[in-house]
């Protein structure tokens, strides 16, 4: 009867109902999905390999092994796993084994026992009737008194096995254990999302360094181009052929500005290199090896992704786990009004001689039970139940909020991705035109048909366009990385 009562009271089934709270895009299609998607592409677990950048692969392997933030998070998760085991209630009896001994010294001097004596016994053998067959009887008598010693020692040796069991009649401890398991799931999913975010951040930092390296190369090309212009102007000025002092000063100042810009970009590149090295757990020397240009291979998001894919995101799973944990805590708070039933038992031996500790004649044992029923708690039980209910409702609202924000992020990133593709296409066309314009301007200046300002302006437009092209390509890479974060990253199981 008790067993059936225990089973019926400890059974738990979730009653969470979240359907229809956040509407998905119609037909499982993303509203901003106007970019070209591959129909059969999948994103592997080590998704940075898609960029086909060997230096990036080396950096990421080093990052996974040496990043201190990741190590701290992993150790915290391991500590949480151990703590969850420690905090769980035991559904089985606790058993304890004990082996102990004690020795006690008594000083009788100056006490009422000082002058007392212990009677000493003696005996004599009495020879009775030998024909009866009975053994000779022995007669004991007090022969005197022995004075107590001033100091005496008493030893006691114990061997025990004890047990304590709180019977989970109402399922209180089972609910508490399930809640602890859910809390651990929350931390595991939080760790997975944190790890994925750190990986994404490392890749972004790497491509920031690559972009800055391209900008340094571009700035160096700008210095060379301005040096060429200055050389032409200086030669014509010295010969007095079609170059004024204003042209000379303008060409020289433009050269100096480009040189200063080059040094500024070098400083930024050096700073980011050291930041990348520190992030992957390496001493920041500024000598990290990177690729010379941004990758042209971008992660391709599968075109057949259902909108429910975002529910695979670790942070969204974690948010849902919080609802489950809060619901379990609510059930547990309700069960706290029911009585607790405990059983205790012990068995062992106790003897003044160590050799008798296993003697059955020294056996001692005990059994006990108690029932604890809360009667008056000054409203604490009701307040605890109200608190658990509020936390449960709050967890559901937070889940709806994070889900809606996830949809918003994805729609935004998809829209931005389309705009960036258009921007890169337009910049490619623009760069072709400004390069032709610059060459034409130089040729006309050499022929004396236009002034120097037109040449410098066309040159500036060309290098600005190249710089914008690099920035747009890096932004497109970061957009793809952000999309992977929004969608949960690994689609290899789809």
C-alpha positions as CSV (number, residue, x, y, z in Angstrom):
1,X,0.0,0.0,0.0
2,X,2.8,2.4,1.0
3,X,4.7,1.5,-2.2
4,X,1.7,2.3,-4.4
5,X,1.1,5.5,-2.6
6,X,4.8,6.5,-3.1
7,X,4.6,5.8,-6.8
8,X,1.3,7.7,-7.4
9,X,2.5,10.7,-5.4
10,X,5.9,11.0,-7.0
11,X,4.8,10.8,-10.6
12,X,5.6,14.0,-12.5
13,X,4.5,15.1,-16.0
14,X,5.1,18.6,-17.4
15,X,2.0,20.7,-18.1
16,X,3.8,23.5,-19.9
17,X,1.9,24.8,-22.9
18,X,3.6,27.4,-25.1
19,X,2.1,26.6,-28.5
20,X,0.9,29.7,-30.4
21,X,2.6,32.2,-28.1
22,X,5.1,33.3,-30.8
23,X,3.9,33.0,-34.4
24,X,6.4,31.6,-36.9
25,X,6.8,33.0,-40.4
26,X,4.1,31.7,-42.8
27,X,4.9,28.4,-44.4
28,X,8.2,28.0,-42.4
29,X,9.8,30.6,-44.5
30,X,11.8,33.6,-43.4
31,X,10.3,36.9,-44.4
32,X,13.6,38.4,-45.4
33,X,14.8,35.3,-47.2
34,X,15.5,37.0,-50.6
35,X,19.2,35.9,-50.8
36,X,20.3,32.9,-52.7
37,X,20.6,29.9,-50.5
38,X,22.0,26.5,-51.3
39,X,19.4,23.7,-51.2
40,X,21.8,21.0,-50.0
41,X,24.4,22.8,-48.0
42,X,25.1,21.8,-44.4
43,X,27.1,23.5,-41.7
44,X,29.6,21.1,-40.0
45,X,30.5,21.3,-36.4
46,X,33.9,22.8,-37.1
47,X,32.2,25.3,-39.3
48,X,35.2,27.7,-39.6
49,X,36.7,25.2,-42.0
50,X,34.3,26.5,-44.6
51,X,36.4,29.7,-44.9
52,X,39.2,27.5,-46.3
53,X,41.8,29.5,-44.4
54,X,44.6,27.3,-43.0
55,X,45.9,30.0,-40.7
56,X,42.4,30.4,-39.3
57,X,42.2,26.6,-38.7
58,X,45.5,26.8,-36.8
59,X,44.3,29.8,-34.7
60,X,41.0,28.0,-33.8
61,X,42.8,24.8,-32.7
62,X,45.0,26.8,-30.5
63,X,42.0,28.8,-29.2
64,X,40.0,25.7,-28.2
65,X,43.0,24.4,-26.3
66,X,44.3,27.5,-24.6
67,X,41.5,30.1,-24.2
68,X,41.3,30.9,-20.5
69,X,37.6,32.1,-20.6
70,X,36.6,28.8,-22.1
71,X,38.7,26.9,-19.5
72,X,37.1,28.8,-16.7
73,X,33.6,28.2,-18.0
74,X,34.3,24.5,-18.4
75,X,35.6,24.2,-14.9
76,X,32.6,26.1,-13.6
77,X,30.4,23.6,-15.4
78,X,32.3,20.6,-13.9
79,X,31.9,22.2,-10.5
80,X,28.2,22.6,-11.1
81,X,27.9,18.9,-12.1
82,X,29.6,17.9,-8.8
83,X,27.4,20.3,-6.8
84,X,24.2,18.9,-8.4
85,X,25.1,15.4,-7.1
86,X,25.9,16.8,-3.7
87,X,22.7,18.8,-3.4
88,X,20.4,16.0,-4.5
89,X,18.1,14.3,-1.9
90,X,18.8,10.6,-1.4
91,X,15.8,8.5,-2.3
92,X,17.4,5.4,-0.7
93,X,18.5,4.9,3.0
94,X,21.8,6.5,4.1
95,X,24.1,3.9,5.6
96,X,27.0,4.8,7.9
97,X,29.7,2.5,9.4
98,X,31.4,3.4,12.6
99,X,34.4,2.0,14.4
100,X,35.6,3.8,17.5
101,X,37.3,3.4,20.8
102,X,37.7,5.6,23.9
103,X,39.8,5.6,27.0
104,X,38.9,7.5,30.1
105,X,41.2,8.4,33.1
106,X,39.6,8.8,36.5
107,X,41.4,10.6,39.4
108,X,39.9,9.5,42.8
109,X,42.2,11.5,45.0
110,X,40.3,14.2,46.9
111,X,36.9,12.6,46.1
112,X,34.4,10.7,48.3
113,X,35.7,7.5,46.8
114,X,39.3,8.1,48.0
115,X,38.9,6.0,51.3
116,X,36.5,3.4,49.8
117,X,37.7,-0.1,49.1
118,X,36.8,-2.9,46.8
119,X,36.1,-6.2,48.5
120,X,38.5,-9.0,47.6
121,X,37.1,-12.5,47.3
122,X,38.7,-15.8,48.2
123,X,37.6,-19.4,48.1
124,X,38.1,-22.8,49.6
125,X,37.3,-26.2,48.2
126,X,35.0,-28.4,50.4
127,X,35.3,-32.1,50.1
128,X,31.8,-33.6,50.3
129,X,30.6,-37.1,49.7
130,X,32.8,-38.6,47.1
131,X,30.3,-41.3,46.3
132,X,27.7,-38.9,45.1
133,X,29.5,-38.1,41.9
134,X,29.0,-34.4,42.4
135,X,32.0,-32.1,41.9
136,X,33.5,-30.6,45.0
137,X,31.6,-27.5,46.0
138,X,33.5,-24.2,46.2
139,X,32.9,-21.7,49.0
140,X,33.6,-18.0,48.4
141,X,34.2,-15.5,51.2
142,X,35.4,-11.9,51.6
143,X,39.0,-12.0,52.6
144,X,39.5,-8.3,52.8
145,X,39.2,-4.9,51.1
146,X,41.4,-3.3,48.4
147,X,41.8,0.4,48.4
148,X,40.8,2.2,45.2
149,X,43.8,3.4,43.1
150,X,44.2,7.2,42.9
151,X,44.2,7.0,39.1
152,X,42.2,4.5,37.1
153,X,41.7,3.9,33.3
154,X,38.5,2.7,31.6
155,X,38.4,1.6,27.9
156,X,35.4,1.2,25.6
157,X,35.4,-0.1,22.0
158,X,32.4,0.2,19.6
159,X,31.4,-1.1,16.2
160,X,28.2,0.2,14.6
161,X,26.2,0.3,11.4
162,X,23.5,3.0,11.3
163,X,20.8,4.0,8.8
164,X,18.5,7.0,8.2
165,X,15.8,7.2,5.5
166,X,13.3,9.9,4.7
167,X,10.5,8.1,2.9
168,X,9.5,10.1,-0.2
169,X,5.8,9.5,0.2
170,X,4.7,12.7,-1.6
171,X,7.5,13.0,-4.2
172,X,9.0,16.1,-2.6
173,X,12.6,14.8,-2.9
174,X,12.0,13.4,-6.4
175,X,10.7,16.8,-7.6
176,X,13.7,18.5,-5.9
177,X,16.1,16.2,-7.7
178,X,14.4,16.7,-11.1
179,X,14.7,20.5,-10.5
180,X,18.4,20.1,-9.8
181,X,18.8,18.1,-13.0
182,X,17.1,20.8,-15.0
183,X,19.3,23.5,-13.4
184,X,22.3,21.5,-14.6
185,X,20.8,21.3,-18.1
186,X,20.5,25.1,-18.0
187,X,24.1,25.5,-17.2
188,X,25.2,23.0,-19.8
189,X,23.2,24.8,-22.5
190,X,24.5,28.2,-21.2
191,X,28.0,26.8,-21.5
192,X,27.4,25.5,-25.1
193,X,26.1,28.9,-26.2
194,X,29.0,30.7,-24.4
195,X,31.5,28.4,-26.1
196,X,29.8,29.0,-29.5
197,X,29.8,32.8,-28.9
198,X,33.5,32.7,-27.9
199,X,34.3,30.7,-31.1
200,X,32.5,33.3,-33.2
201,X,34.2,36.1,-31.4
202,X,37.6,34.5,-32.1
203,X,36.8,34.1,-35.8
204,X,35.7,37.8,-35.9
205,X,38.8,39.0,-34.3
206,X,40.9,37.0,-36.8
207,X,39.1,38.5,-39.8
208,X,39.4,41.9,-38.2
209,X,43.2,41.4,-38.2
210,X,43.1,40.2,-41.8
211,X,41.0,43.2,-42.8
212,X,43.4,45.6,-41.0
213,X,46.3,43.8,-42.7
214,X,44.7,44.5,-46.1
215,X,44.1,48.1,-45.1
216,X,47.8,48.4,-44.2
217,X,48.7,47.0,-47.6
218,X,46.3,49.4,-49.3
219,X,47.7,52.3,-47.3
220,X,51.2,51.3,-48.4
221,X,50.0,51.3,-52.0
222,X,48.5,54.7,-51.4
223,X,51.9,56.0,-50.2
224,X,53.6,54.6,-53.3
225,X,51.0,56.2,-55.6
226,X,51.3,59.5,-53.8
227,X,55.1,59.2,-54.0
228,X,54.8,58.7,-57.8
229,X,52.6,61.7,-58.1
230,X,54.9,63.8,-56.0
231,X,57.9,62.7,-58.1
232,X,56.2,63.8,-61.3
233,X,55.1,67.2,-59.8
234,X,58.6,67.8,-58.2
235,X,60.3,67.0,-61.6
236,X,58.0,69.3,-63.5
237,X,58.3,72.0,-60.8
238,X,62.1,71.9,-60.9
239,X,62.0,72.2,-64.6
240,X,59.4,74.9,-64.6
241,X,57.1,72.9,-66.8
242,X,53.4,73.1,-66.0
243,X,53.7,72.7,-62.2
244,X,53.2,75.6,-59.8
245,X,54.4,75.9,-56.2
246,X,50.8,75.2,-55.1
247,X,50.9,71.9,-57.0
248,X,54.2,71.0,-55.3
249,X,52.9,71.8,-51.8
250,X,49.7,69.9,-52.5
251,X,51.4,66.8,-53.7
252,X,53.9,66.8,-50.8
253,X,51.2,67.3,-48.2
254,X,49.2,64.5,-49.7
255,X,52.2,62.2,-49.6
256,X,52.8,63.1,-45.9
257,X,49.2,62.5,-45.0
258,X,49.2,59.1,-46.6
259,X,52.4,58.2,-44.8
260,X,50.8,59.2,-41.5
261,X,47.7,57.2,-42.3
262,X,49.9,54.2,-43.0
263,X,51.5,54.4,-39.5
264,X,48.1,54.8,-37.9
265,X,46.8,51.6,-39.6
266,X,50.0,49.8,-38.6
267,X,49.4,50.7,-35.0
268,X,45.8,49.4,-35.1
269,X,46.9,46.2,-36.8
270,X,49.6,45.6,-34.2
271,X,47.1,46.2,-31.4
272,X,44.6,43.7,-32.9
273,X,47.3,41.1,-33.5
274,X,48.2,41.2,-29.8
275,X,44.6,41.1,-28.9
276,X,44.1,37.9,-31.0
277,X,47.2,36.3,-29.5
278,X,46.0,37.0,-26.0
279,X,42.5,35.6,-26.9
280,X,43.9,32.3,-28.0
281,X,46.1,32.0,-24.9
282,X,49.4,33.0,-26.6
283,X,51.8,35.6,-25.3
284,X,51.1,38.9,-27.2
285,X,54.2,39.4,-29.4
286,X,52.3,40.8,-32.4
287,X,53.8,38.1,-34.7
288,X,50.7,36.0,-35.2
289,X,50.6,34.4,-38.7
290,X,47.5,35.4,-40.7
291,X,46.4,35.3,-44.3
292,X,47.1,38.2,-46.6
293,X,43.4,38.7,-47.7
294,X,39.9,37.9,-46.6
295,X,38.4,34.6,-47.6
296,X,36.1,34.4,-50.5
297,X,34.4,31.3,-49.2
298,X,31.4,32.1,-46.9
299,X,29.2,29.8,-44.9
300,X,26.1,29.1,-47.0
301,X,22.9,28.9,-44.9
302,X,20.7,26.0,-46.2
303,X,17.6,27.2,-48.0
304,X,15.3,24.6,-46.5
305,X,15.6,25.6,-42.9
306,X,12.4,25.4,-40.9
307,X,11.6,28.3,-38.6
308,X,11.6,26.0,-35.6
309,X,15.4,25.6,-36.1
310,X,16.0,28.4,-33.7
311,X,14.6,26.3,-30.9
312,X,17.9,24.3,-31.3
313,X,19.8,27.3,-30.1
314,X,21.4,26.5,-26.7
315,X,20.3,29.8,-25.2
316,X,16.7,29.2,-26.2
317,X,16.8,25.6,-24.9
318,X,18.3,27.0,-21.7
319,X,15.4,29.5,-21.4
320,X,12.9,26.6,-21.9
321,X,14.7,24.5,-19.3
322,X,14.2,27.4,-16.9
323,X,10.4,27.1,-17.3
324,X,10.7,23.3,-16.6
325,X,12.8,23.9,-13.5
326,X,10.4,26.6,-12.3
327,X,7.5,24.3,-12.8
328,X,9.2,21.6,-10.8
329,X,9.9,24.1,-8.0
330,X,6.2,25.1,-8.0
331,X,5.1,21.5,-7.5
332,X,7.8,21.1,-4.8
333,X,6.6,24.2,-3.0
334,X,3.0,22.8,-3.0
335,X,4.3,19.4,-1.6
336,X,6.0,21.2,1.4
337,X,2.6,21.3,3.1
338,X,2.6,17.5,3.5
339,X,4.3,15.7,6.4
340,X,7.8,14.2,6.4
341,X,8.3,10.6,7.5
342,X,11.7,9.4,8.7
343,X,13.0,6.0,9.7
344,X,16.3,5.5,11.7
345,X,18.0,2.3,12.8
346,X,21.4,1.2,14.2
347,X,23.1,-2.0,15.2
348,X,26.5,-2.7,16.6
349,X,28.6,-3.9,19.6
350,X,30.1,-2.2,22.6
351,X,32.8,-3.7,24.8
352,X,35.5,-2.8,27.3
353,X,37.8,-5.2,25.6
354,X,38.9,-4.9,21.9
355,X,38.9,-8.7,21.6
356,X,35.2,-8.9,22.4
357,X,34.1,-6.3,19.8
358,X,32.8,-9.0,17.5
359,X,31.2,-11.0,20.3
360,X,27.5,-11.4,19.8
361,X,27.0,-11.0,23.6
362,X,28.0,-7.3,23.2
363,X,25.3,-6.6,20.6
364,X,23.3,-3.4,20.8
365,X,20.6,-2.1,18.4
366,X,17.9,0.5,18.0
367,X,15.0,1.5,15.8
368,X,13.1,4.8,15.5
369,X,10.7,6.7,13.4
370,X,9.2,10.2,13.3
371,X,6.6,12.2,11.4
372,X,6.9,15.9,11.0
373,X,3.8,17.8,10.0
374,X,4.0,21.6,9.5
375,X,1.1,23.3,11.3
376,X,2.0,26.9,11.7
377,X,4.8,28.5,9.7
378,X,3.6,32.2,9.9
379,X,2.6,32.1,6.2
380,X,6.0,31.0,4.9
381,X,4.7,28.0,3.0
382,X,2.1,30.0,1.2
383,X,4.6,32.8,0.5
384,X,7.1,30.2,-0.9
385,X,4.4,28.7,-3.1
386,X,3.5,32.2,-4.4
387,X,7.1,32.9,-5.0
388,X,7.5,29.7,-7.0
389,X,4.4,30.6,-9.1
390,X,5.8,34.1,-9.9
391,X,9.1,32.7,-10.9
392,X,7.3,30.1,-13.2
393,X,5.3,32.8,-14.9
394,X,8.4,35.0,-15.3
395,X,10.3,32.2,-16.9
396,X,7.5,31.7,-19.5
397,X,7.5,35.5,-20.3
398,X,11.3,35.5,-20.6
399,X,11.1,32.5,-23.0
400,X,8.5,34.3,-25.2
401,X,10.8,37.4,-25.2
402,X,14.0,35.6,-26.2
403,X,12.1,33.7,-28.9
404,X,10.7,36.8,-30.4
405,X,14.1,38.6,-30.2
406,X,15.7,35.6,-31.9
407,X,13.2,35.9,-34.8
408,X,13.9,39.6,-35.0
409,X,17.7,39.0,-35.1
410,X,17.4,36.5,-37.9
411,X,15.1,38.6,-40.0
412,X,17.5,41.6,-39.5
413,X,20.6,39.5,-40.4
414,X,19.0,38.0,-43.5
415,X,18.0,41.5,-44.7
416,X,21.4,42.9,-44.0
417,X,23.0,40.0,-45.8
418,X,21.1,40.8,-49.0
419,X,22.1,44.5,-48.7
420,X,25.7,43.6,-48.2
421,X,25.7,41.4,-51.3
422,X,24.3,44.3,-53.2
423,X,26.8,46.7,-51.7
424,X,29.8,44.5,-52.6
425,X,28.5,44.1,-56.2
426,X,28.1,47.9,-56.6
427,X,31.6,48.5,-55.1
428,X,33.1,46.1,-57.6
429,X,31.5,48.1,-60.4
430,X,32.6,51.4,-58.8
431,X,36.1,50.3,-58.3
432,X,36.5,49.4,-62.0
433,X,35.3,52.9,-62.9
434,X,37.5,54.9,-60.5
435,X,40.6,52.9,-61.5
436,X,40.0,53.8,-65.1
437,X,39.3,57.4,-64.0
438,X,42.6,57.7,-62.1
439,X,44.7,56.3,-65.0
440,X,42.9,58.8,-67.4
441,X,43.5,61.7,-65.0
442,X,47.2,60.9,-64.7
443,X,47.6,60.7,-68.4
444,X,45.8,64.0,-69.0
445,X,47.8,65.7,-66.2
446,X,51.1,64.6,-67.9
447,X,49.8,66.2,-71.1
448,X,49.0,69.4,-69.2
449,X,45.2,69.1,-69.9
450,X,44.0,69.1,-66.3
451,X,45.2,70.4,-63.0
452,X,46.7,68.3,-60.1
453,X,43.7,68.5,-57.9
454,X,41.7,66.4,-60.3
455,X,44.4,63.7,-60.2
456,X,44.6,63.7,-56.4
457,X,40.8,63.6,-56.1
458,X,40.5,60.6,-58.5
459,X,43.3,58.9,-56.7
460,X,41.6,59.4,-53.3
461,X,38.3,58.1,-54.7
462,X,40.1,54.9,-55.9
463,X,41.7,54.1,-52.6
464,X,38.6,55.0,-50.7
465,X,36.6,52.6,-52.9
466,X,39.2,49.8,-52.3
467,X,39.0,50.4,-48.6
468,X,35.2,50.3,-48.6
469,X,35.4,47.1,-50.6
470,X,37.5,45.5,-47.9
471,X,35.2,46.7,-45.1
472,X,32.1,45.4,-46.9
473,X,33.6,42.0,-47.5
474,X,34.5,41.7,-43.8
475,X,31.0,42.9,-42.9
476,X,29.6,40.1,-45.1
477,X,31.8,37.5,-43.3
478,X,30.6,38.8,-39.9
479,X,27.0,38.8,-41.0
480,X,27.3,35.1,-41.9
481,X,28.9,34.4,-38.5
482,X,26.1,36.3,-36.8
483,X,23.5,34.3,-38.8
484,X,25.1,31.1,-37.6
485,X,24.8,32.3,-34.0
486,X,21.2,33.3,-34.5
487,X,20.2,29.9,-36.1
488,X,22.1,27.7,-33.6
489,X,25.3,27.0,-35.7
490,X,25.3,23.3,-36.5
491,X,22.8,22.1,-39.1
492,X,24.6,18.8,-39.8
493,X,21.8,16.8,-38.3
494,X,19.1,18.3,-40.6
